């Protein structure tokens, strides 16, 4: 299996690539159509995946000090 930190970097890279693609397509005026919708869908899927992966990485990181429970 792929180490979790590698998955985090992979998801972050794909998220950045999709975000750049959306910005470029909007700058070119191609803000409609199947291609734009597909990239926007990828961006919408990768955003929660990135947040979840980052939270999981901080749970796995033993050096992170978690706040005390109330």
Biopython code that builds the backbone (N, CA, C, O; Angstrom):
import numpy as np
from Bio.PDB.StructureBuilder import StructureBuilder

atoms = [
    (1, "UNK", "N", (0.825, -1.191, 0.000)),
    (1, "UNK", "CA", (0.000, 0.000, 0.000)),
    (1, "UNK", "C", (0.870, 1.257, 0.000)),
    (1, "UNK", "O", (2.000, 1.252, 0.488)),
    (2, "UNK", "N", (0.324, 2.308, -0.548)),
    (2, "UNK", "CA", (1.040, 3.581, -0.607)),
    (2, "UNK", "C", (1.026, 4.217, 0.786)),
    (2, "UNK", "O", (-0.014, 4.227, 1.445)),
    (3, "UNK", "N", (2.158, 4.743, 1.240)),
    (3, "UNK", "CA", (2.167, 5.443, 2.532)),
    (3, "UNK", "C", (1.199, 6.641, 2.510)),
    (3, "UNK", "O", (0.959, 7.247, 1.466)),
    (4, "UNK", "N", (0.666, 6.952, 3.669)),
    (4, "UNK", "CA", (-0.359, 7.990, 3.746)),
    (4, "UNK", "C", (0.182, 9.354, 3.336)),
    (4, "UNK", "O", (-0.526, 10.134, 2.700)),
    (5, "UNK", "N", (1.410, 9.646, 3.689)),
    (5, "UNK", "CA", (1.984, 10.944, 3.340)),
    (5, "UNK", "C", (2.091, 11.095, 1.819)),
    (5, "UNK", "O", (1.910, 12.192, 1.291)),
    (6, "UNK", "N", (2.382, 10.005, 1.119)),
    (6, "UNK", "CA", (2.444, 10.035, -0.339)),
    (6, "UNK", "C", (1.064, 10.313, -0.922)),
    (6, "UNK", "O", (0.935, 11.075, -1.881)),
    (7, "UNK", "N", (0.033, 9.698, -0.347)),
    (7, "UNK", "CA", (-1.341, 9.969, -0.803)),
    (7, "UNK", "C", (-1.705, 11.434, -0.596)),
    (7, "UNK", "O", (-2.347, 12.046, -1.450)),
    (8, "UNK", "N", (-1.292, 11.998, 0.543)),
    (8, "UNK", "CA", (-1.570, 13.404, 0.825)),
    (8, "UNK", "C", (-0.932, 14.298, -0.232)),
    (8, "UNK", "O", (-1.581, 15.211, -0.742)),
    (9, "UNK", "N", (0.329, 14.045, -0.564)),
    (9, "UNK", "CA", (1.003, 14.848, -1.582)),
    (9, "UNK", "C", (0.375, 14.662, -2.958)),
    (9, "UNK", "O", (0.271, 15.621, -3.721)),
    (10, "UNK", "N", (-0.043, 13.449, -3.283)),
    (10, "UNK", "CA", (-0.676, 13.178, -4.568)),
    (10, "UNK", "C", (-2.013, 13.919, -4.686)),
    (10, "UNK", "O", (-2.298, 14.525, -5.719)),
    (11, "UNK", "N", (-2.822, 13.872, -3.641)),
    (11, "UNK", "CA", (-4.106, 14.573, -3.658)),
    (11, "UNK", "C", (-3.882, 16.082, -3.744)),
    (11, "UNK", "O", (-4.601, 16.775, -4.463)),
    (12, "UNK", "N", (-2.888, 16.593, -3.015)),
    (12, "UNK", "CA", (-2.592, 18.029, -3.055)),
    (12, "UNK", "C", (-2.132, 18.452, -4.451)),
    (12, "UNK", "O", (-2.513, 19.518, -4.936)),
    (13, "UNK", "N", (-1.316, 17.620, -5.092)),
    (13, "UNK", "CA", (-0.841, 17.944, -6.438)),
    (13, "UNK", "C", (-1.996, 17.941, -7.443)),
    (13, "UNK", "O", (-2.085, 18.833, -8.286)),
    (14, "UNK", "N", (-2.867, 16.952, -7.357)),
    (14, "UNK", "CA", (-4.020, 16.895, -8.263)),
    (14, "UNK", "C", (-4.965, 18.072, -8.023)),
    (14, "UNK", "O", (-5.518, 18.627, -8.972)),
    (15, "UNK", "N", (-5.151, 18.451, -6.763)),
    (15, "UNK", "CA", (-5.999, 19.596, -6.428)),
    (15, "UNK", "C", (-5.414, 20.875, -7.023)),
    (15, "UNK", "O", (-6.143, 21.678, -7.607)),
    (16, "UNK", "N", (-4.101, 21.066, -6.878)),
    (16, "UNK", "CA", (-3.452, 22.254, -7.429)),
    (16, "UNK", "C", (-3.563, 22.280, -8.950)),
    (16, "UNK", "O", (-3.813, 23.331, -9.541)),
    (17, "UNK", "N", (-3.378, 21.132, -9.578)),
    (17, "UNK", "CA", (-3.487, 21.049, -11.030)),
    (17, "UNK", "C", (-4.899, 21.390, -11.505)),
    (17, "UNK", "O", (-5.062, 22.117, -12.485)),
    (18, "UNK", "N", (-5.916, 20.874, -10.823)),
    (18, "UNK", "CA", (-7.302, 21.171, -11.196)),
    (18, "UNK", "C", (-7.628, 22.646, -10.965)),
    (18, "UNK", "O", (-8.344, 23.261, -11.755)),
    (19, "UNK", "N", (-7.104, 23.203, -9.888)),
    (19, "UNK", "CA", (-7.349, 24.620, -9.599)),
    (19, "UNK", "C", (-6.705, 25.503, -10.665)),
    (19, "UNK", "O", (-7.311, 26.475, -11.116)),
    (20, "UNK", "N", (-5.492, 25.171, -11.065)),
    (20, "UNK", "CA", (-4.818, 25.924, -12.129)),
    (20, "UNK", "C", (-5.587, 25.792, -13.440)),
    (20, "UNK", "O", (-5.730, 26.766, -14.179)),
    (21, "UNK", "N", (-6.083, 24.585, -13.731)),
    (21, "UNK", "CA", (-6.843, 24.366, -14.968)),
    (21, "UNK", "C", (-8.123, 25.207, -14.986)),
    (21, "UNK", "O", (-8.481, 25.763, -16.024)),
    (22, "UNK", "N", (-8.807, 25.302, -13.851)),
    (22, "UNK", "CA", (-10.025, 26.114, -13.784)),
    (22, "UNK", "C", (-9.694, 27.586, -14.010)),
    (22, "UNK", "O", (-10.403, 28.273, -14.745)),
    (23, "UNK", "N", (-8.630, 28.071, -13.390)),
    (23, "UNK", "CA", (-8.245, 29.474, -13.552)),
    (23, "UNK", "C", (-7.878, 29.769, -15.009)),
    (23, "UNK", "O", (-8.268, 30.804, -15.550)),
    (24, "UNK", "N", (-7.136, 28.869, -15.637)),
    (24, "UNK", "CA", (-6.752, 29.065, -17.035)),
    (24, "UNK", "C", (-7.975, 29.041, -17.948)),
    (24, "UNK", "O", (-8.098, 29.873, -18.846)),
    (25, "UNK", "N", (-8.881, 28.087, -17.718)),
    (25, "UNK", "CA", (-10.077, 28.025, -18.566)),
    (25, "UNK", "C", (-10.954, 29.263, -18.400)),
    (25, "UNK", "O", (-11.515, 29.755, -19.379)),
    (26, "UNK", "N", (-11.079, 29.767, -17.188)),
    (26, "UNK", "CA", (-11.869, 30.989, -16.972)),
    (26, "UNK", "C", (-11.180, 32.170, -17.648)),
    (26, "UNK", "O", (-11.844, 33.017, -18.245)),
    (27, "UNK", "N", (-9.850, 32.231, -17.559)),
    (27, "UNK", "CA", (-9.117, 33.329, -18.194)),
    (27, "UNK", "C", (-9.262, 33.290, -19.710)),
    (27, "UNK", "O", (-9.266, 34.333, -20.363)),
    (28, "UNK", "N", (-9.382, 32.089, -20.269)),
    (28, "UNK", "CA", (-9.569, 31.959, -21.714)),
    (28, "UNK", "C", (-11.023, 32.122, -22.149)),
    (28, "UNK", "O", (-11.320, 32.136, -23.343)),
    (29, "UNK", "N", (-11.921, 32.243, -21.183)),
    (29, "UNK", "CA", (-13.330, 32.420, -21.508)),
    (29, "UNK", "C", (-14.068, 31.124, -21.779)),
    (29, "UNK", "O", (-15.183, 31.153, -22.299)),
    (30, "UNK", "N", (-13.483, 30.002, -21.445)),
    (30, "UNK", "CA", (-14.112, 28.700, -21.670)),
    (30, "UNK", "C", (-14.766, 28.206, -20.379)),
    (30, "UNK", "O", (-14.453, 27.119, -19.894)),
    (31, "UNK", "N", (-15.667, 29.005, -19.831)),
    (31, "UNK", "CA", (-16.253, 28.657, -18.542)),
    (31, "UNK", "C", (-17.592, 27.934, -18.664)),
    (31, "UNK", "O", (-18.469, 28.088, -17.814)),
    (32, "UNK", "N", (-17.739, 27.156, -19.713)),
    (32, "UNK", "CA", (-18.917, 26.308, -19.867)),
    (32, "UNK", "C", (-18.540, 25.115, -20.730)),
    (32, "UNK", "O", (-17.535, 25.147, -21.439)),
    (33, "UNK", "N", (-19.329, 24.087, -20.671)),
    (33, "UNK", "CA", (-19.052, 22.908, -21.474)),
    (33, "UNK", "C", (-18.650, 21.714, -20.633)),
    (33, "UNK", "O", (-18.529, 21.798, -19.411)),
    (34, "UNK", "N", (-18.449, 20.608, -21.316)),
    (34, "UNK", "CA", (-18.157, 19.350, -20.648)),
    (34, "UNK", "C", (-16.793, 19.354, -19.980)),
    (34, "UNK", "O", (-16.661, 18.885, -18.850)),
    (35, "UNK", "N", (-15.780, 19.872, -20.655)),
    (35, "UNK", "CA", (-14.427, 19.901, -20.095)),
    (35, "UNK", "C", (-14.351, 20.718, -18.830)),
    (35, "UNK", "O", (-13.745, 20.296, -17.845)),
    (36, "UNK", "N", (-14.961, 21.883, -18.852)),
    (36, "UNK", "CA", (-14.964, 22.739, -17.667)),
    (36, "UNK", "C", (-15.735, 22.075, -16.525)),
    (36, "UNK", "O", (-15.321, 22.138, -15.367)),
    (37, "UNK", "N", (-16.841, 21.449, -16.857)),
    (37, "UNK", "CA", (-17.624, 20.754, -15.831)),
    (37, "UNK", "C", (-16.873, 19.586, -15.218)),
    (37, "UNK", "O", (-16.969, 19.339, -14.015)),
    (38, "UNK", "N", (-16.129, 18.872, -16.043)),
    (38, "UNK", "CA", (-15.349, 17.736, -15.539)),
    (38, "UNK", "C", (-14.245, 18.202, -14.604)),
    (38, "UNK", "O", (-14.027, 17.603, -13.551)),
    (39, "UNK", "N", (-13.555, 19.258, -14.979)),
    (39, "UNK", "CA", (-12.482, 19.775, -14.120)),
    (39, "UNK", "C", (-13.061, 20.367, -12.845)),
    (39, "UNK", "O", (-12.478, 20.211, -11.771)),
    (40, "UNK", "N", (-14.192, 21.038, -12.948)),
    (40, "UNK", "CA", (-14.836, 21.587, -11.760)),
    (40, "UNK", "C", (-15.325, 20.462, -10.849)),
    (40, "UNK", "O", (-15.272, 20.586, -9.626)),
    (41, "UNK", "N", (-15.798, 19.372, -11.439)),
    (41, "UNK", "CA", (-16.195, 18.210, -10.644)),
    (41, "UNK", "C", (-15.010, 17.575, -9.938)),
    (41, "UNK", "O", (-15.125, 17.161, -8.784)),
    (42, "UNK", "N", (-13.863, 17.495, -10.623)),
    (42, "UNK", "CA", (-12.651, 16.986, -9.981)),
    (42, "UNK", "C", (-12.245, 17.874, -8.818)),
    (42, "UNK", "O", (-11.853, 17.387, -7.758)),
    (43, "UNK", "N", (-12.342, 19.176, -9.024)),
    (43, "UNK", "CA", (-11.988, 20.123, -7.965)),
    (43, "UNK", "C", (-12.921, 19.960, -6.770)),
    (43, "UNK", "O", (-12.484, 20.013, -5.620)),
    (44, "UNK", "N", (-14.202, 19.761, -7.047)),
    (44, "UNK", "CA", (-15.175, 19.568, -5.972)),
    (44, "UNK", "C", (-14.987, 18.257, -5.231)),
    (44, "UNK", "O", (-15.348, 18.155, -4.058)),
    (45, "UNK", "N", (-14.434, 17.262, -5.888)),
    (45, "UNK", "CA", (-14.171, 15.983, -5.235)),
    (45, "UNK", "C", (-12.849, 15.997, -4.482)),
    (45, "UNK", "O", (-12.734, 15.405, -3.409)),
    (46, "UNK", "N", (-11.856, 16.671, -5.041)),
    (46, "UNK", "CA", (-10.535, 16.682, -4.419)),
    (46, "UNK", "C", (-10.464, 17.586, -3.194)),
    (46, "UNK", "O", (-9.640, 17.351, -2.310)),
    (47, "UNK", "N", (-11.305, 18.614, -3.121)),
    (47, "UNK", "CA", (-11.261, 19.519, -1.969)),
    (47, "UNK", "C", (-11.574, 18.790, -0.664)),
    (47, "UNK", "O", (-10.788, 18.900, 0.276)),
    (48, "UNK", "N", (-12.692, 18.044, -0.555)),
    (48, "UNK", "CA", (-12.926, 17.309, 0.688)),
    (48, "UNK", "C", (-11.908, 16.191, 0.915)),
    (48, "UNK", "O", (-11.558, 15.888, 2.056)),
    (49, "UNK", "N", (-11.431, 15.576, -0.180)),
    (49, "UNK", "CA", (-10.421, 14.526, -0.035)),
    (49, "UNK", "C", (-9.135, 15.099, 0.541)),
    (49, "UNK", "O", (-8.485, 14.456, 1.365)),
    (50, "UNK", "N", (-8.765, 16.295, 0.117)),
    (50, "UNK", "CA", (-7.566, 16.937, 0.639)),
    (50, "UNK", "C", (-7.732, 17.284, 2.114)),
    (50, "UNK", "O", (-6.816, 17.072, 2.909)),
    (51, "UNK", "N", (-8.888, 17.811, 2.480)),
    (51, "UNK", "CA", (-9.126, 18.145, 3.885)),
    (51, "UNK", "C", (-9.108, 16.899, 4.765)),
    (51, "UNK", "O", (-8.544, 16.917, 5.859)),
    (52, "UNK", "N", (-9.724, 15.822, 4.291)),
    (52, "UNK", "CA", (-9.746, 14.578, 5.049)),
    (52, "UNK", "C", (-8.352, 13.974, 5.161)),
    (52, "UNK", "O", (-7.969, 13.485, 6.224)),
    (53, "UNK", "N", (-7.603, 14.006, 4.081)),
    (53, "UNK", "CA", (-6.255, 13.451, 4.088)),
    (53, "UNK", "C", (-5.346, 14.246, 5.018)),
    (53, "UNK", "O", (-4.520, 13.667, 5.723)),
    (54, "UNK", "N", (-5.494, 15.564, 5.024)),
    (54, "UNK", "CA", (-4.698, 16.408, 5.922)),
    (54, "UNK", "C", (-5.059, 16.128, 7.375)),
    (54, "UNK", "O", (-4.177, 16.067, 8.232)),
    (55, "UNK", "N", (-6.329, 15.959, 7.657)),
    (55, "UNK", "CA", (-6.748, 15.651, 9.036)),
    (55, "UNK", "C", (-6.233, 14.285, 9.463)),
    (55, "UNK", "O", (-5.805, 14.116, 10.605)),
    (56, "UNK", "N", (-6.267, 13.321, 8.573)),
    (56, "UNK", "CA", (-5.753, 11.988, 8.887)),
    (56, "UNK", "C", (-4.246, 12.026, 9.106)),
    (56, "UNK", "O", (-3.731, 11.334, 9.984)),
    (57, "UNK", "N", (-3.542, 12.821, 8.323)),
    (57, "UNK", "CA", (-2.090, 12.928, 8.494)),
    (57, "UNK", "C", (-1.765, 13.535, 9.853)),
    (57, "UNK", "O", (-0.834, 13.085, 10.521)),
    (58, "UNK", "N", (-2.516, 14.547, 10.272)),
    (58, "UNK", "CA", (-2.246, 15.145, 11.578)),
    (58, "UNK", "C", (-2.606, 14.183, 12.707)),
    (58, "UNK", "O", (-1.995, 14.240, 13.774)),
    (59, "UNK", "N", (-3.591, 13.294, 12.495)),
    (59, "UNK", "CA", (-3.894, 12.272, 13.508)),
    (59, "UNK", "C", (-2.792, 11.232, 13.584)),
    (59, "UNK", "O", (-2.497, 10.716, 14.662)),
    (60, "UNK", "N", (-2.179, 10.919, 12.446)),
    (60, "UNK", "CA", (-1.111, 9.918, 12.411)),
    (60, "UNK", "C", (0.216, 10.469, 12.915)),
    (60, "UNK", "O", (1.062, 9.713, 13.393)),
    (61, "UNK", "N", (0.402, 11.775, 12.811)),
    (61, "UNK", "CA", (1.656, 12.395, 13.219)),
    (61, "UNK", "C", (1.739, 12.391, 14.743)),
    (61, "UNK", "O", (0.943, 13.049, 15.413)),
    (62, "UNK", "N", (2.670, 11.673, 15.270)),
    (62, "UNK", "CA", (2.795, 11.521, 16.724)),
    (62, "UNK", "C", (3.343, 12.769, 17.404)),
    (62, "UNK", "O", (3.197, 12.927, 18.616)),
    (63, "UNK", "N", (3.976, 13.661, 16.635)),
    (63, "UNK", "CA", (4.541, 14.867, 17.232)),
    (63, "UNK", "C", (3.508, 15.979, 17.396)),
    (63, "UNK", "O", (3.758, 16.957, 18.101)),
    (64, "UNK", "N", (2.354, 15.837, 16.750)),
    (64, "UNK", "CA", (1.316, 16.851, 16.865)),
    (64, "UNK", "C", (0.647, 16.742, 18.229)),
    (64, "UNK", "O", (0.213, 15.666, 18.641)),
    (65, "UNK", "N", (0.571, 17.858, 18.909)),
    (65, "UNK", "CA", (-0.059, 17.894, 20.226)),
    (65, "UNK", "C", (-1.517, 18.250, 20.035)),
    (65, "UNK", "O", (-1.842, 19.323, 19.527)),
    (66, "UNK", "N", (-2.383, 17.361, 20.437)),
    (66, "UNK", "CA", (-3.812, 17.623, 20.283)),
    (66, "UNK", "C", (-4.299, 18.385, 21.508)),
    (66, "UNK", "O", (-3.771, 18.202, 22.604)),
    (67, "UNK", "N", (-5.302, 19.236, 21.327)),
    (67, "UNK", "CA", (-5.837, 19.992, 22.460)),
    (67, "UNK", "C", (-6.553, 19.050, 23.429)),
    (67, "UNK", "O", (-7.104, 18.027, 23.021)),
    (68, "UNK", "N", (-6.539, 19.397, 24.690)),
    (68, "UNK", "CA", (-7.206, 18.511, 25.675)),
    (68, "UNK", "C", (-8.705, 18.495, 25.463)),
    (68, "UNK", "O", (-9.302, 19.496, 25.066)),
    (69, "UNK", "N", (-9.306, 17.350, 25.732)),
    (69, "UNK", "CA", (-10.761, 17.194, 25.607)),
    (69, "UNK", "C", (-11.453, 17.876, 26.770)),
    (69, "UNK", "O", (-10.969, 17.844, 27.901)),
    (70, "UNK", "N", (-12.575, 18.485, 26.487)),
    (70, "UNK", "CA", (-13.332, 19.150, 27.573)),
    (70, "UNK", "C", (-14.129, 18.170, 28.369)),
    (70, "UNK", "O", (-14.819, 18.556, 29.312)),
]
sb = StructureBuilder()
sb.init_structure("model")
sb.init_model(0)
sb.init_chain("A")
sb.init_seg("    ")
for serial, (resi, resn, name, xyz) in enumerate(atoms, 1):
    if name == "N":
        sb.init_residue(resn, " ", resi, " ")
    sb.init_atom(name, np.array(xyz, "f"), 0.0, 1.0, " ", f" {name:<3s}", serial, name[0])
structure = sb.get_structure()
